[in-house]
Amino acid sequence: MKPGDLVRNKNSESGELGTFIGFRTYGGATKGNGSYTCAEVMWLDRNAPNGDRVSTIQIDLIEVVHGS
């Protein structure tokens, strides 16, 4: 998965689509040190709960529909 790829939310009944922006890591200073990495996606049809256009989602809950 790389920035600009069109992705689909696997949990969405409507097949929600978005643009993959990148990965975001929370926690520990380095990966694997108590950290959590997720994907940032700009959804085409909605905003995140906080109003932002870009939201985070577990990596295993999205799949690439079309690569950039």
PQR file with spaces between the fields and no chain letter, atoms N, CA, C, O and H, PARSE charges and radii, in Angstrom:
ATOM       1  N    MET     1       0.851   -1.161    0.000 -0.4000 1.5000
ATOM       2  CA   MET     1       0.000    0.000    0.000 -0.0000 2.0000
ATOM       3  C    MET     1       0.899    1.226    0.000  0.5500 1.7000
ATOM       4  O    MET     1       1.870    1.307    0.752 -0.5500 1.4000
ATOM       5  N    LYS     2       0.551    2.185   -0.868 -0.4000 1.5000
ATOM       6  CA   LYS     2       1.357    3.405   -0.928 -0.0000 2.0000
ATOM       7  C    LYS     2       0.444    4.622   -1.069  0.5500 1.7000
ATOM       8  O    LYS     2      -0.686    4.499   -1.541 -0.5500 1.4000
ATOM       9  H    LYS     2      -0.238    2.118   -1.479  0.4000 1.0000
ATOM      10  N    PRO     3       0.926    5.790   -0.663 -0.5600 1.5000
ATOM      11  CA   PRO     3       0.094    6.992   -0.732  0.2800 2.0000
ATOM      12  C    PRO     3      -0.485    7.184   -2.133  0.5500 1.7000
ATOM      13  O    PRO     3       0.207    7.037   -3.141 -0.5500 1.4000
ATOM      14  N    GLY     4      -1.771    7.516   -2.162 -0.4000 1.5000
ATOM      15  CA   GLY     4      -2.464    7.740   -3.423 -0.0000 2.0000
ATOM      16  C    GLY     4      -3.287    6.550   -3.890  0.5500 1.7000
ATOM      17  O    GLY     4      -4.118    6.689   -4.788 -0.5500 1.4000
ATOM      18  H    GLY     4      -2.332    7.636   -1.343  0.4000 1.0000
ATOM      19  N    ASP     5      -3.066    5.371   -3.289 -0.4000 1.5000
ATOM      20  CA   ASP     5      -3.846    4.186   -3.657 -0.0000 2.0000
ATOM      21  C    ASP     5      -5.305    4.366   -3.261  0.5500 1.7000
ATOM      22  O    ASP     5      -5.608    4.931   -2.210 -0.5500 1.4000
ATOM      23  H    ASP     5      -2.391    5.258   -2.560  0.4000 1.0000
ATOM      24  N    LEU     6      -6.203    3.883   -4.109 -0.4000 1.5000
ATOM      25  CA   LEU     6      -7.623    3.845   -3.790 -0.0000 2.0000
ATOM      26  C    LEU     6      -7.858    2.604   -2.940  0.5500 1.7000
ATOM      27  O    LEU     6      -7.497    1.499   -3.343 -0.5500 1.4000
ATOM      28  H    LEU     6      -5.957    3.424   -4.963  0.4000 1.0000
ATOM      29  N    VAL     7      -8.462    2.779   -1.765 -0.4000 1.5000
ATOM      30  CA   VAL     7      -8.693    1.661   -0.845 -0.0000 2.0000
ATOM      31  C    VAL     7     -10.176    1.529   -0.528  0.5500 1.7000
ATOM      32  O    VAL     7     -10.949    2.477   -0.662 -0.5500 1.4000
ATOM      33  H    VAL     7      -8.755    3.677   -1.437  0.4000 1.0000
ATOM      34  N    ARG     8     -10.550    0.320   -0.101 -0.4000 1.5000
ATOM      35  CA   ARG     8     -11.924    0.027    0.286 -0.0000 2.0000
ATOM      36  C    ARG     8     -11.943   -0.425    1.735  0.5500 1.7000
ATOM      37  O    ARG     8     -11.087   -1.191    2.175 -0.5500 1.4000
ATOM      38  H    ARG     8      -9.921   -0.450    0.007  0.4000 1.0000
ATOM      39  N    ASN     9     -12.939    0.065    2.471 -0.4000 1.5000
ATOM      40  CA   ASN     9     -13.143   -0.341    3.857 -0.0000 2.0000
ATOM      41  C    ASN     9     -13.835   -1.702    3.839  0.5500 1.7000
ATOM      42  O    ASN     9     -14.987   -1.794    3.415 -0.5500 1.4000
ATOM      43  H    ASN     9     -13.635    0.687    2.113  0.4000 1.0000
ATOM      44  N    LYS    10     -13.163   -2.755    4.288 -0.4000 1.5000
ATOM      45  CA   LYS    10     -13.712   -4.109    4.271 -0.0000 2.0000
ATOM      46  C    LYS    10     -14.949   -4.252    5.157  0.5500 1.7000
ATOM      47  O    LYS    10     -15.768   -5.142    4.930 -0.5500 1.4000
ATOM      48  H    LYS    10     -12.227   -2.680    4.632  0.4000 1.0000
ATOM      49  N    ASN    11     -15.095   -3.393    6.158 -0.4000 1.5000
ATOM      50  CA   ASN    11     -16.234   -3.458    7.088 -0.0000 2.0000
ATOM      51  C    ASN    11     -17.461   -2.710    6.589  0.5500 1.7000
ATOM      52  O    ASN    11     -18.523   -2.779    7.208 -0.5500 1.4000
ATOM      53  H    ASN    11     -14.430   -2.669    6.343  0.4000 1.0000
ATOM      54  N    SER    12     -17.329   -2.008    5.498 -0.4000 1.5000
ATOM      55  CA   SER    12     -18.421   -1.184    4.997 -0.0000 2.0000
ATOM      56  C    SER    12     -19.346   -1.993    4.097  0.5500 1.7000
ATOM      57  O    SER    12     -18.898   -2.608    3.129 -0.5500 1.4000
ATOM      58  H    SER    12     -16.467   -1.952    4.995  0.4000 1.0000
ATOM      59  N    GLU    13     -20.633   -1.992    4.418 -0.4000 1.5000
ATOM      60  CA   GLU    13     -21.615   -2.684    3.588 -0.0000 2.0000
ATOM      61  C    GLU    13     -21.757   -2.019    2.223  0.5500 1.7000
ATOM      62  O    GLU    13     -22.097   -2.675    1.239 -0.5500 1.4000
ATOM      63  H    GLU    13     -20.997   -1.492    5.204  0.4000 1.0000
ATOM      64  N    SER    14     -21.496   -0.718    2.167 -0.4000 1.5000
ATOM      65  CA   SER    14     -21.636    0.022    0.912 -0.0000 2.0000
ATOM      66  C    SER    14     -20.342    0.034    0.096  0.5500 1.7000
ATOM      67  O    SER    14     -20.305    0.587   -1.003 -0.5500 1.4000
ATOM      68  H    SER    14     -21.220   -0.185    2.967  0.4000 1.0000
ATOM      69  N    GLY    15     -19.273   -0.579    0.639 -0.4000 1.5000
ATOM      70  CA   GLY    15     -17.996   -0.596   -0.079 -0.0000 2.0000
ATOM      71  C    GLY    15     -17.304    0.753   -0.057  0.5500 1.7000
ATOM      72  O    GLY    15     -16.720    1.174   -1.056 -0.5500 1.4000
ATOM      73  H    GLY    15     -19.302   -1.028    1.532  0.4000 1.0000
ATOM      74  N    GLU    16     -17.367    1.427    1.071 -0.4000 1.5000
ATOM      75  CA   GLU    16     -16.791    2.765    1.241 -0.0000 2.0000
ATOM      76  C    GLU    16     -15.375    2.847    0.679  0.5500 1.7000
ATOM      77  O    GLU    16     -14.534    1.994    0.962 -0.5500 1.4000
ATOM      78  H    GLU    16     -17.841    1.086    1.882  0.4000 1.0000
ATOM      79  N    LEU    17     -15.124    3.880   -0.117 -0.4000 1.5000
ATOM      80  CA   LEU    17     -13.819    4.074   -0.752 -0.0000 2.0000
ATOM      81  C    LEU    17     -13.126    5.319   -0.217  0.5500 1.7000
ATOM      82  O    LEU    17     -13.770    6.265    0.237 -0.5500 1.4000
ATOM      83  H    LEU    17     -15.808    4.573   -0.347  0.4000 1.0000
ATOM      84  N    GLY    18     -11.791    5.298   -0.281 -0.4000 1.5000
ATOM      85  CA   GLY    18     -11.003    6.445    0.132 -0.0000 2.0000
ATOM      86  C    GLY    18      -9.622    6.399   -0.478  0.5500 1.7000
ATOM      87  O    GLY    18      -9.255    5.431   -1.144 -0.5500 1.4000
ATOM      88  H    GLY    18     -11.267    4.530   -0.650  0.4000 1.0000
ATOM      89  N    THR    19      -8.865    7.443   -0.250 -0.4000 1.5000
ATOM      90  CA   THR    19      -7.490    7.540   -0.726 -0.0000 2.0000
ATOM      91  C    THR    19      -6.548    7.287    0.441  0.5500 1.7000
ATOM      92  O    THR    19      -6.628    7.959    1.470 -0.5500 1.4000
ATOM      93  H    THR    19      -9.163    8.230    0.291  0.4000 1.0000
ATOM      94  N    PHE    20      -5.652    6.312    0.279 -0.4000 1.5000
ATOM      95  CA   PHE    20      -4.672    6.014    1.322 -0.0000 2.0000
ATOM      96  C    PHE    20      -3.666    7.149    1.380  0.5500 1.7000
ATOM      97  O    PHE    20      -3.073    7.519    0.366 -0.5500 1.4000
ATOM      98  H    PHE    20      -5.586    5.766   -0.556  0.4000 1.0000
ATOM      99  N    ILE    21      -3.476    7.700    2.573 -0.4000 1.5000
ATOM     100  CA   ILE    21      -2.558    8.823    2.779 -0.0000 2.0000
ATOM     101  C    ILE    21      -1.194    8.337    3.265  0.5500 1.7000
ATOM     102  O    ILE    21      -0.162    8.813    2.793 -0.5500 1.4000
ATOM     103  H    ILE    21      -3.957    7.400    3.397  0.4000 1.0000
ATOM     104  N    GLY    22      -1.187    7.401    4.196 -0.4000 1.5000
ATOM     105  CA   GLY    22       0.070    6.897    4.747 -0.0000 2.0000
ATOM     106  C    GLY    22      -0.180    6.137    6.035  0.5500 1.7000
ATOM     107  O    GLY    22      -1.321    5.882    6.419 -0.5500 1.4000
ATOM     108  H    GLY    22      -2.026    7.015    4.579  0.4000 1.0000
ATOM     109  N    PHE    23       0.913    5.784    6.691 -0.4000 1.5000
ATOM     110  CA   PHE    23       0.828    5.073    7.970 -0.0000 2.0000
ATOM     111  C    PHE    23       1.115    6.043    9.105  0.5500 1.7000
ATOM     112  O    PHE    23       1.888    6.988    8.947 -0.5500 1.4000
ATOM     113  H    PHE    23       1.840    5.992    6.379  0.4000 1.0000
ATOM     114  N    ARG    24       0.486    5.800   10.252 -0.4000 1.5000
ATOM     115  CA   ARG    24       0.712    6.624   11.447 -0.0000 2.0000
ATOM     116  C    ARG    24       0.993    5.685   12.607  0.5500 1.7000
ATOM     117  O    ARG    24       0.269    4.713   12.821 -0.5500 1.4000
ATOM     118  H    ARG    24      -0.142    5.032   10.380  0.4000 1.0000
ATOM     119  N    THR    25       2.052    5.984   13.358 -0.4000 1.5000
ATOM     120  CA   THR    25       2.426    5.157   14.502 -0.0000 2.0000
ATOM     121  C    THR    25       2.228    5.945   15.791  0.5500 1.7000
ATOM     122  O    THR    25       2.692    7.077   15.926 -0.5500 1.4000
ATOM     123  H    THR    25       2.640    6.774   13.184  0.4000 1.0000
ATOM     124  N    TYR    26       1.531    5.325   16.727 -0.4000 1.5000
ATOM     125  CA   TYR    26       1.286    5.914   18.046 -0.0000 2.0000
ATOM     126  C    TYR    26       2.063    5.116   19.080  0.5500 1.7000
ATOM     127  O    TYR    26       2.324    3.928   18.890 -0.5500 1.4000
ATOM     128  H    TYR    26       1.154    4.405   16.617  0.4000 1.0000
ATOM     129  N    GLY    27       2.428    5.766   20.169 -0.4000 1.5000
ATOM     130  CA   GLY    27       3.098    5.064   21.256 -0.0000 2.0000
ATOM     131  C    GLY    27       4.600    5.118   21.130  0.5500 1.7000
ATOM     132  O    GLY    27       5.147    6.079   20.589 -0.5500 1.4000
ATOM     133  H    GLY    27       2.215    6.731   20.323  0.4000 1.0000
ATOM     134  N    GLY    28       5.283    4.081   21.632 -0.4000 1.5000
ATOM     135  CA   GLY    28       6.747    3.991   21.701 -0.0000 2.0000
ATOM     136  C    GLY    28       7.518    4.788   20.665  0.5500 1.7000
ATOM     137  O    GLY    28       6.997    5.123   19.602 -0.5500 1.4000
ATOM     138  H    GLY    28       4.839    3.300   22.072  0.4000 1.0000
ATOM     139  N    ALA    29       8.754    5.083   20.990 -0.4000 1.5000
ATOM     140  CA   ALA    29       9.608    5.891   20.119 -0.0000 2.0000
ATOM     141  C    ALA    29       9.918    5.180   18.805  0.5500 1.7000
ATOM     142  O    ALA    29      10.147    5.832   17.786 -0.5500 1.4000
ATOM     143  H    ALA    29       9.177    4.811   21.854  0.4000 1.0000
ATOM     144  N    THR    30       9.927    3.861   18.823 -0.4000 1.5000
ATOM     145  CA   THR    30      10.219    3.102   17.608 -0.0000 2.0000
ATOM     146  C    THR    30       9.170    2.015   17.432  0.5500 1.7000
ATOM     147  O    THR    30       8.528    1.608   18.400 -0.5500 1.4000
ATOM     148  H    THR    30       9.742    3.331   19.650  0.4000 1.0000
ATOM     149  N    LYS    31       8.995    1.550   16.218 -0.4000 1.5000
ATOM     150  CA   LYS    31       8.041    0.464   15.962 -0.0000 2.0000
ATOM     151  C    LYS    31       8.407   -0.749   16.801  0.5500 1.7000
ATOM     152  O    LYS    31       9.584   -1.049   16.998 -0.5500 1.4000
ATOM     153  H    LYS    31       9.517    1.882   15.432  0.4000 1.0000
ATOM     154  N    GLY    32       7.404   -1.433   17.287 -0.4000 1.5000
ATOM     155  CA   GLY    32       7.625   -2.635   18.077 -0.0000 2.0000
ATOM     156  C    GLY    32       7.897   -2.371   19.538  0.5500 1.7000
ATOM     157  O    GLY    32       8.014   -3.316   20.319 -0.5500 1.4000
ATOM     158  H    GLY    32       6.447   -1.189   17.127  0.4000 1.0000
ATOM     159  N    ASN    33       8.001   -1.119   19.933 -0.4000 1.5000
ATOM     160  CA   ASN    33       8.282   -0.757   21.314 -0.0000 2.0000
ATOM     161  C    ASN    33       7.001   -0.252   21.975  0.5500 1.7000
ATOM     162  O    ASN    33       6.931    0.894   22.419 -0.5500 1.4000
ATOM     163  H    ASN    33       7.906   -0.351   19.299  0.4000 1.0000
ATOM     164  N    GLY    34       5.982   -1.126   22.034 -0.4000 1.5000
ATOM     165  CA   GLY    34       4.709   -0.717   22.607 -0.0000 2.0000
ATOM     166  C    GLY    34       3.959    0.249   21.720  0.5500 1.7000
ATOM     167  O    GLY    34       3.118    1.006   22.204 -0.5500 1.4000
ATOM     168  H    GLY    34       6.039   -2.057   21.673  0.4000 1.0000
ATOM     169  N    SER    35       4.246    0.238   20.427 -0.4000 1.5000
ATOM     170  CA   SER    35       3.606    1.174   19.517 -0.0000 2.0000
ATOM     171  C    SER    35       2.494    0.491   18.722  0.5500 1.7000
ATOM     172  O    SER    35       2.402   -0.736   18.685 -0.5500 1.4000
ATOM     173  H    SER    35       4.929   -0.378   20.034  0.4000 1.0000
ATOM     174  N    TYR    36       1.662    1.304   18.094 -0.4000 1.5000
ATOM     175  CA   TYR    36       0.561    0.829   17.271 -0.0000 2.0000
ATOM     176  C    TYR    36       0.588    1.606   15.968  0.5500 1.7000
ATOM     177  O    TYR    36       0.600    2.837   15.981 -0.5500 1.4000
ATOM     178  H    TYR    36       1.737    2.300   18.125  0.4000 1.0000
ATOM     179  N    THR    37       0.597    0.904   14.845 -0.4000 1.5000
ATOM     180  CA   THR    37       0.598    1.555   13.541 -0.0000 2.0000
ATOM     181  C    THR    37      -0.733    1.303   12.847  0.5500 1.7000
ATOM     182  O    THR    37      -1.216    0.172   12.799 -0.5500 1.4000
ATOM     183  H    THR    37       0.586   -0.096   14.834  0.4000 1.0000
ATOM     184  N    CYS    38      -1.315    2.360   12.316 -0.4000 1.5000
ATOM     185  CA   CYS    38      -2.579    2.261   11.593 -0.0000 2.0000
ATOM     186  C    CYS    38      -2.454    3.034   10.276  0.5500 1.7000
ATOM     187  O    CYS    38      -1.438    3.679   10.015 -0.5500 1.4000
ATOM     188  H    CYS    38      -0.922    3.279   12.355  0.4000 1.0000
ATOM     189  N    ALA    39      -3.483    2.959    9.472 -0.4000 1.5000
ATOM     190  CA   ALA    39      -3.493    3.652    8.186 -0.0000 2.0000
ATOM     191  C    ALA    39      -4.282    4.957    8.310  0.5500 1.7000
ATOM     192  O    ALA    39      -5.245    5.040    9.072 -0.5500 1.4000
ATOM     193  H    ALA    39      -4.308    2.436    9.685  0.4000 1.0000
ATOM     194  N    GLU    40      -3.861    5.970    7.554 -0.4000 1.5000
ATOM     195  CA   GLU    40      -4.624    7.213    7.449 -0.0000 2.0000
ATOM     196  C    GLU    40      -5.273    7.225    6.076  0.5500 1.7000
ATOM     197  O    GLU    40      -4.607    7.035    5.058 -0.5500 1.4000
ATOM     198  H    GLU    40      -3.079    5.902    6.935  0.4000 1.0000
ATOM     199  N    VAL    41      -6.584    7.453    6.058 -0.4000 1.5000
ATOM     200  CA   VAL    41      -7.344    7.423    4.813 -0.0000 2.0000
ATOM     201  C    VAL    41      -8.221    8.665    4.720  0.5500 1.7000
ATOM     202  O    VAL    41      -8.831    9.084    5.705 -0.5500 1.4000
ATOM     203  H    VAL    41      -7.125    7.608    6.885  0.4000 1.0000
ATOM     204  N    MET    42      -8.279    9.252    3.522 -0.4000 1.5000
ATOM     205  CA   MET    42      -9.211   10.341    3.260 -0.0000 2.0000
ATOM     206  C    MET    42     -10.406    9.705    2.547  0.5500 1.7000
ATOM     207  O    MET    42     -10.321    9.357    1.369 -0.5500 1.4000
ATOM     208  H    MET    42      -7.784    8.912    2.722  0.4000 1.0000
ATOM     209  N    TRP    43     -11.515    9.557    3.268 -0.4000 1.5000
ATOM     210  CA   TRP    43     -12.707    8.918    2.714 -0.0000 2.0000
ATOM     211  C    TRP    43     -13.389    9.843    1.724  0.5500 1.7000
ATOM     212  O    TRP    43     -13.420   11.058    1.918 -0.5500 1.4000
ATOM     213  H    TRP    43     -11.584    9.839    4.225  0.4000 1.0000
ATOM     214  N    LEU    44     -13.929    9.271    0.671 -0.4000 1.5000
ATOM     215  CA   LEU    44     -14.522   10.076   -0.390 -0.0000 2.0000
ATOM     216  C    LEU    44     -15.888   10.634   -0.026  0.5500 1.7000
ATOM     217  O    LEU    44     -16.265   11.697   -0.519 -0.5500 1.4000
ATOM     218  H    LEU    44     -13.904    8.284    0.514  0.4000 1.0000
ATOM     219  N    ASP    45     -16.649    9.933    0.838 -0.4000 1.5000
ATOM     220  CA   ASP    45     -18.030   10.325    1.105 -0.0000 2.0000
ATOM     221  C    ASP    45     -18.322   10.807    2.514  0.5500 1.7000
ATOM     222  O    ASP    45     -19.481   11.068    2.838 -0.5500 1.4000
ATOM     223  H    ASP    45     -16.342    9.069    1.238  0.4000 1.0000
ATOM     224  N    ARG    46     -17.316   10.934    3.356 -0.4000 1.5000
ATOM     225  CA   ARG    46     -17.615   11.353    4.736 -0.0000 2.0000
ATOM     226  C    ARG    46     -16.382   11.939    5.414  0.5500 1.7000
ATOM     227  O    ARG    46     -15.255   11.801    4.939 -0.5500 1.4000
ATOM     228  H    ARG    46     -16.375   10.722    3.093  0.4000 1.0000
ATOM     229  N    ASN    47     -16.635   12.591    6.530 -0.4000 1.5000
ATOM     230  CA   ASN    47     -15.576   13.106    7.393 -0.0000 2.0000
ATOM     231  C    ASN    47     -15.420   12.171    8.586  0.5500 1.7000
ATOM     232  O    ASN    47     -16.305   11.367    8.878 -0.5500 1.4000
ATOM     233  H    ASN    47     -17.550   12.703    6.917  0.4000 1.0000
ATOM     234  N    ALA    48     -14.294   12.284    9.263 -0.4000 1.5000
ATOM     235  CA   ALA    48     -14.065   11.543   10.502 -0.0000 2.0000
ATOM     236  C    ALA    48     -14.992   12.105   11.585  0.5500 1.7000
ATOM     237  O    ALA    48     -15.526   13.203   11.425 -0.5500 1.4000
ATOM     238  H    ALA    48     -13.575   12.937    9.026  0.4000 1.0000
ATOM     239  N    PRO    49     -15.189   11.370   12.680 -0.5600 1.5000
ATOM     240  CA   PRO    49     -16.063   11.854   13.760  0.2800 2.0000
ATOM     241  C    PRO    49     -15.676   13.238   14.296  0.5500 1.7000
ATOM     242  O    PRO    49     -16.537   13.980   14.769 -0.5500 1.4000
ATOM     243  N    ASN    50     -14.392   13.585   14.223 -0.4000 1.5000
ATOM     244  CA   ASN    50     -13.959   14.895   14.723 -0.0000 2.0000
ATOM     245  C    ASN    50     -14.077   15.994   13.669  0.5500 1.7000
ATOM     246  O    ASN    50     -13.701   17.139   13.919 -0.5500 1.4000
ATOM     247  H    ASN    50     -13.693   12.982   13.838  0.4000 1.0000
ATOM     248  N    GLY    51     -14.603   15.643   12.477 -0.4000 1.5000
ATOM     249  CA   GLY    51     -14.797   16.637   11.422 -0.0000 2.0000
ATOM     250  C    GLY    51     -13.680   16.689   10.398  0.5500 1.7000
ATOM     251  O    GLY    51     -13.843   17.302    9.342 -0.5500 1.4000
ATOM     252  H    GLY    51     -14.908   14.713   12.274  0.4000 1.0000
ATOM     253  N    ASP    52     -12.543   16.057   10.686 -0.4000 1.5000
ATOM     254  CA   ASP    52     -11.425   16.047    9.740 -0.0000 2.0000
ATOM     255  C    ASP    52     -11.770   15.186    8.530  0.5500 1.7000
ATOM     256  O    ASP    52     -12.568   14.254    8.638 -0.5500 1.4000
ATOM     257  H    ASP    52     -12.410   15.560   11.543  0.4000 1.0000
ATOM     258  N    ARG    53     -11.192   15.483    7.416 -0.4000 1.5000
ATOM     259  CA   ARG    53     -11.409   14.693    6.203 -0.0000 2.0000
ATOM     260  C    ARG    53     -10.611   13.387    6.249  0.5500 1.7000
ATOM     261  O    ARG    53     -11.019   12.385    5.661 -0.5500 1.4000
ATOM     262  H    ARG    53     -10.544   16.240    7.329  0.4000 1.0000
ATOM     263  N    VAL    54      -9.482   13.403    6.943 -0.4000 1.5000
ATOM     264  CA   VAL    54      -8.616   12.217    7.054 -0.0000 2.0000
ATOM     265  C    VAL    54      -8.851   11.552    8.400  0.5500 1.7000
ATOM     266  O    VAL    54      -8.905   12.221    9.432 -0.5500 1.4000
ATOM     267  H    VAL    54      -9.151   14.217    7.420  0.4000 1.0000
ATOM     268  N    SER    55      -8.990   10.215    8.384 -0.4000 1.5000
ATOM     269  CA   SER    55      -9.165    9.478    9.633 -0.0000 2.0000
ATOM     270  C    SER    55      -8.265    8.247    9.635  0.5500 1.7000
ATOM     271  O    SER    55      -7.721    7.861    8.601 -0.5500 1.4000
ATOM     272  H    SER    55      -8.946    9.671    7.546  0.4000 1.0000
ATOM     273  N    THR    56      -8.117    7.641   10.796 -0.4000 1.5000
ATOM     274  CA   THR    56      -7.291    6.446   10.921 -0.0000 2.0000
ATOM     275  C    THR    56      -8.161    5.204   10.933  0.5500 1.7000
ATOM     276  O    THR    56      -9.330    5.252   11.317 -0.5500 1.4000
ATOM     277  H    THR    56      -8.559    7.954   11.637  0.4000 1.0000
ATOM     278  N    ILE    57      -7.574    4.083   10.505 -0.4000 1.5000
ATOM     279  CA   ILE    57      -8.278    2.812   10.476 -0.0000 2.0000
ATOM     280  C    ILE    57      -7.243    1.698   10.602  0.5500 1.7000
ATOM     281  O    ILE    57      -6.107    1.849   10.154 -0.5500 1.4000
ATOM     282  H    ILE    57      -6.625    4.044   10.193  0.4000 1.0000
ATOM     283  N    GLN    58      -7.634    0.587   11.207 -0.4000 1.5000
ATOM     284  CA   GLN    58      -6.731   -0.558   11.295 -0.0000 2.0000
ATOM     285  C    GLN    58      -6.327   -0.984    9.888  0.5500 1.7000
ATOM     286  O    GLN    58      -7.153   -1.024    8.976 -0.5500 1.4000
ATOM     287  H    GLN    58      -8.557    0.465   11.571  0.4000 1.0000
ATOM     288  N    ILE    59      -5.057   -1.298    9.728 -0.4000 1.5000
ATOM     289  CA   ILE    59      -4.527   -1.667    8.414 -0.0000 2.0000
ATOM     290  C    ILE    59      -5.242   -2.881    7.831  0.5500 1.7000
ATOM     291  O    ILE    59      -5.469   -2.941    6.623 -0.5500 1.4000
ATOM     292  H    ILE    59      -4.386   -1.266   10.468  0.4000 1.0000
ATOM     293  N    ASP    60      -5.600   -3.846    8.674 -0.4000 1.5000
ATOM     294  CA   ASP    60      -6.240   -5.066    8.168 -0.0000 2.0000
ATOM     295  C    ASP    60      -7.702   -4.867    7.777  0.5500 1.7000
ATOM     296  O    ASP    60      -8.333   -5.802    7.284 -0.5500 1.4000
ATOM     297  H    ASP    60      -5.415   -3.797    9.656  0.4000 1.0000
ATOM     298  N    LEU    61      -8.253   -3.672    7.985 -0.4000 1.5000
ATOM     299  CA   LEU    61      -9.636   -3.403    7.634 -0.0000 2.0000
ATOM     300  C    LEU    61      -9.792   -2.688    6.291  0.5500 1.7000
ATOM     301  O    LEU    61     -10.904   -2.339    5.896 -0.5500 1.4000
ATOM     302  H    LEU    61      -7.740   -2.913    8.386  0.4000 1.0000
ATOM     303  N    ILE    62      -8.670   -2.471    5.587 -0.4000 1.5000
ATOM     304  CA   ILE    62      -8.740   -1.862    4.263 -0.0000 2.0000
ATOM     305  C    ILE    62      -7.986   -2.724    3.261  0.5500 1.7000
ATOM     306  O    ILE    62      -7.092   -3.490    3.619 -0.5500 1.4000
ATOM     307  H    ILE    62      -7.766   -2.755    5.907  0.4000 1.0000
ATOM     308  N    GLU    63      -8.371   -2.578    1.995 -0.4000 1.5000
ATOM     309  CA   GLU    63      -7.664   -3.278    0.925 -0.0000 2.0000
ATOM     310  C    GLU    63      -7.536   -2.343   -0.267  0.5500 1.7000
ATOM     311  O    GLU    63      -8.396   -1.492   -0.497 -0.5500 1.4000
ATOM     312  H    GLU    63      -9.097   -1.955    1.704  0.4000 1.0000
ATOM     313  N    VAL    64      -6.458   -2.507   -1.021 -0.4000 1.5000
ATOM     314  CA   VAL    64      -6.227   -1.677   -2.204 -0.0000 2.0000
ATOM     315  C    VAL    64      -7.173   -2.114   -3.315  0.5500 1.7000
ATOM     316  O    VAL    64      -7.265   -3.296   -3.648 -0.5500 1.4000
ATOM     317  H    VAL    64      -5.760   -3.198   -0.834  0.4000 1.0000
ATOM     318  N    VAL    65      -7.872   -1.134   -3.881 -0.4000 1.5000
ATOM     319  CA   VAL    65      -8.765   -1.382   -5.006 -0.0000 2.0000
ATOM     320  C    VAL    65      -8.021   -1.085   -6.303  0.5500 1.7000
ATOM     321  O    VAL    65      -8.131   -1.820   -7.284 -0.5500 1.4000
ATOM     322  H    VAL    65      -7.797   -0.174   -3.610  0.4000 1.0000
ATOM     323  N    HIS    66      -7.261    0.009   -6.286 -0.4000 1.5000
ATOM     324  CA   HIS    66      -6.505    0.419   -7.466 -0.0000 2.0000
ATOM     325  C    HIS    66      -5.256    1.154   -7.007  0.5500 1.7000
ATOM     326  O    HIS    66      -5.344    2.154   -6.295 -0.5500 1.4000
ATOM     327  H    HIS    66      -7.171    0.606   -5.489  0.4000 1.0000
ATOM     328  N    GLY    67      -4.103    0.660   -7.413 -0.4000 1.5000
ATOM     329  CA   GLY    67      -2.829    1.296   -7.030 -0.0000 2.0000
ATOM     330  C    GLY    67      -2.562    2.535   -7.863  0.5500 1.7000
ATOM     331  O    GLY    67      -3.036    2.661   -8.992 -0.5500 1.4000
ATOM     332  H    GLY    67      -4.032   -0.152   -7.991  0.4000 1.0000
ATOM     333  N    SER    68      -1.791    3.448   -7.284 -0.4000 1.5000
ATOM     334  CA   SER    68      -1.442    4.683   -7.986 -0.0000 2.0000
ATOM     335  C    SER    68      -0.220    4.504   -8.851  0.5500 1.7000
ATOM     336  O    SER    68       0.211    5.449   -9.512 -0.5500 1.4000
ATOM     337  H    SER    68      -1.406    3.346   -6.367  0.4000 1.0000
